[in-house]
Amino acid sequence: MDLAAEGKKINFGAWFGGLATLVTIVGGAVAIQQYYAQNPGDISGQWILEDQATKTSDSRYQNMRVRYLVNFVQNGNTFTGVGEKTGVQDEGKPMVELIGTERTQIKINGTVSRSAIHADFQDHGKLRTSDGAFDLKLNKSAWTGTFSCGAADSSGTSLLKRP
């Protein structure tokens, strides 16, 4: 038998084996992606949320930083949170820690995946309740992103980190 002629024959067993391997790898990758989509990172527990207004209709709040201490309870990819405002920092000044009745409540509910959080909040201030939202992306051990709020038509940056 001529060896050159044998080299040109298609080895269907090897071809089907390679195809089966490829299908297995793709199927495994899809299963891993679905697992992570259905099993988001756990954000339950205590967090510090800091918002800094970079845009506002009231110049008194320009670049103001507000800090909250919040506790999240997660159920699958949804969560709720309650907390209180613990500090306020005007531009160029040190953070002022709030005490007693100066501390107002915030309520949060949203969704989380392994790399993103979207949440709506209600900030129960002394004079009024303000609604808003934030969108965050996982950045190493903290979540960073943006917020928007009806109070003084404010928006800016947000940071969510463990205490």
DAHU-V707760 format. One record per run of one state. SS is the DSSP state (2 for helix, 1 for strand, 0 for the rest). FROM is the first residue (numbers start at 0). LEN is the number of residues. If there is no record, write none. Layout:
<<SS | FROM | LEN> <SS | FROM | LEN>>
This chain:
<<0 | 0 | 2> <2 | 2 | 5> <0 | 7 | 4> <2 | 11 | 27> <0 | 38 | 6> <1 | 44 | 11> <0 | 55 | 3> <2 | 58 | 3> <0 | 61 | 3> <1 | 64 | 11> <0 | 75 | 2> <1 | 77 | 12> <0 | 89 | 6> <1 | 95 | 2> <0 | 97 | 2> <2 | 99 | 3> <0 | 102 | 2> <1 | 104 | 8> <0 | 112 | 3> <1 | 115 | 9> <0 | 124 | 4> <1 | 128 | 11> <0 | 139 | 2> <1 | 141 | 8> <0 | 149 | 1> <2 | 150 | 3> <1 | 153 | 8> <0 | 161 | 2>>
